[in-house]
Amino acid sequence: MPHNFEVYKDKKGEFRIRFKYNSEVMFSSEGYASKSSAMSAIESFKKNGPGAAIEDNS
């Protein structure tokens, strides 16, 4: 699969999300206190991301 979400625990013990495309990290999330919160964030990205507007602040 060329793209995936990865959940990992950082040095502070918080759960974070990485989105990878062709093994390259495209974005990382803030830290979450629980793994279930990180998993909920992934579901939110998947549900709400396709319809998200693009904001260009340049």
C-alpha positions as CSV (number, residue, x, y, z in Angstrom):
1,M,0.0,0.0,0.0
2,P,1.5,3.3,-1.0
3,H,-0.1,5.3,1.8
4,N,-1.0,4.7,5.5
5,F,-1.5,6.2,8.9
6,E,1.0,5.2,11.6
7,V,0.2,5.5,15.3
8,Y,3.3,5.7,17.6
9,K,4.3,6.7,21.1
10,D,6.7,9.6,21.4
11,K,9.4,10.2,24.0
12,K,7.0,12.0,26.3
13,G,4.6,9.0,26.2
14,E,2.0,10.7,24.0
15,F,0.4,9.0,21.0
16,R,1.0,10.7,17.7
17,I,-0.1,10.0,14.1
18,R,2.0,10.1,11.0
19,F,0.5,10.0,7.5
20,K,2.9,8.4,5.1
21,Y,2.8,8.3,1.3
22,N,5.4,6.0,-0.4
23,S,7.2,5.8,2.9
24,E,7.6,9.6,3.1
25,V,6.0,11.4,6.1
26,M,3.5,13.9,4.7
27,F,2.3,15.2,8.1
28,S,2.4,14.4,11.8
29,S,-0.2,15.2,14.5
30,E,-0.2,16.7,17.9
31,G,0.2,14.4,20.9
32,Y,-2.8,12.5,22.3
33,A,-3.0,11.2,25.9
34,S,-4.6,7.9,24.8
35,K,-4.3,5.6,21.8
36,S,-8.0,5.6,21.4
37,S,-8.0,9.4,20.9
38,A,-5.3,9.1,18.2
39,M,-7.4,6.4,16.5
40,S,-10.5,8.7,16.7
41,A,-8.4,11.5,15.0
42,I,-7.6,9.2,12.2
43,E,-11.2,8.4,11.7
44,S,-12.0,12.1,11.7
45,F,-9.3,12.8,9.0
46,K,-10.7,10.0,6.9
47,K,-14.3,11.2,7.2
48,N,-13.7,15.0,7.0
49,G,-10.6,15.3,4.9
50,P,-12.0,14.6,1.4
51,G,-14.4,17.6,1.6
52,A,-12.0,20.0,3.3
53,A,-11.4,23.4,1.7
54,I,-7.9,24.6,0.8
55,E,-6.9,27.8,2.6
56,D,-4.0,29.6,0.9
57,N,-2.4,32.2,3.1
58,S,0.5,33.2,0.9
